[in-house]
Amino acid sequence: MITLYGLSVSLYVRKVRFVLELKNLDYQHIIALPSQSPEVLDKSPLGKIPYMTDGDFALSDSTVIVQYLDKKYPHQPILPQEPHSLAKALWFDEYSDTKVSEIISGIFFERFGAPRFLNREPDEAIIKSKEMQFPVIFNYLEEQIQGKKFLVNECLTLADISLASNFANFFNLGYTIDAEQWPHLAQYTDNLMNIDFIKKLIEAEKVEIEGF
Ligand SMILES: N[C@@H](CCC(=O)N[C@@H](CS)C(=O)NCC(=O)O)C(=O)O
């Protein structure tokens, strides 16, 4: 049995859940926070979420987990075999986990996390400075998408799954993408958010985080 630990609103946790859902794997999700407790460190040596167990095998880090899942459960693959395509898919996952996350999840953390976990109001100056960086990621992605439905090989890969996880937080925050300025990105993200398993999980999350 697969058990995934972490908060639903984490883009890294959501990335893993998207893959579990896409592959239609049986799993349980346990809500857990990052922690330096010995029990958590035992499964996640950096104390971060997500971490996962598959039977008695424990592993952490979203990118490690999804690569493991793709190897062990190869139906509905998310990673291409061909080396250039594989590198591209892993690159967009990295770009999403770092640059996109720093901006979008940075804002999400201020709005959602600061009041709940740091007992303070969101810092509007931090939010403003991150909003000003939207064009950096939008321009790059616009150029990469070029009217395609998916980023790599015209089929859904980890590249799109990782970005969908980040943009779910972006849309949940009430932002929209200016389709005049970034038509490809607006269309691309709209397509992603309407893929069945993505849409369903985002809806389910809303119920899970109610009252959090
Ligand atoms: N590279 C990791 C990043 C995971 C991560 O940073 N998770 C955050 C929550 S969204 C966390 O646990 N932060 C606590 C910490 O950094 O100690 C992954 O892909 O899973």
The ligand as an SDF file (V2000), in Angstrom:
LIG
                    3D

 20 19  0  0  0  0  0  0  0  0999 V2000
   12.7010   19.4540   -3.4660 N   0  0  0  0  0  0  0  0  0  0  0  0
   11.6480   19.0990   -2.5530 C   0  0  0  0  0  0  0  0  0  0  0  0
   11.0730   20.3620   -1.9540 C   0  0  0  0  0  0  0  0  0  0  0  0
   10.0350   20.0530   -0.8990 C   0  0  0  0  0  0  0  0  0  0  0  0
    9.7460   21.2810   -0.0350 C   0  0  0  0  0  0  0  0  0  0  0  0
   10.4610   22.2770   -0.0310 O   0  0  0  0  0  0  0  0  0  0  0  0
    8.6400   21.1800    0.7160 N   0  0  0  0  0  0  0  0  0  0  0  0
    8.2970   22.2480    1.6180 C   0  0  0  0  0  0  0  0  0  0  0  0
    6.8090   22.3780    1.7810 C   0  0  0  0  0  0  0  0  0  0  0  0
    6.0220   22.8970    0.3040 S   0  0  0  0  0  0  0  0  0  0  0  0
    8.8760   21.9080    2.9920 C   0  0  0  0  0  0  0  0  0  0  0  0
    8.7590   20.7920    3.4460 O   0  0  0  0  0  0  0  0  0  0  0  0
    9.4630   22.9090    3.6400 N   0  0  0  0  0  0  0  0  0  0  0  0
    9.9850   22.7830    4.9380 C   0  0  0  0  0  0  0  0  0  0  0  0
   11.4610   23.0270    4.9900 C   0  0  0  0  0  0  0  0  0  0  0  0
   12.0360   23.5300    4.0000 O   0  0  0  0  0  0  0  0  0  0  0  0
   12.0420   22.7170    6.0260 O   0  0  0  0  0  0  0  0  0  0  0  0
   10.5820   18.2990   -3.2990 C   0  0  0  0  0  0  0  0  0  0  0  0
   10.5260   18.3810   -4.5370 O   0  0  0  0  0  0  0  0  0  0  0  0
    9.8370   17.5340   -2.6630 O   0  0  0  0  0  0  0  0  0  0  0  0
  1  2  1  0
  2  3  1  0
  2 18  1  0
  3  4  1  0
  4  5  1  0
  5  6  2  0
  5  7  1  0
  7  8  1  0
  8  9  1  0
  8 11  1  0
  9 10  1  0
 11 12  2  0
 11 13  1  0
 13 14  1  0
 14 15  1  0
 15 16  2  0
 15 17  1  0
 18 19  2  0
 18 20  1  0
M  END
$$$$
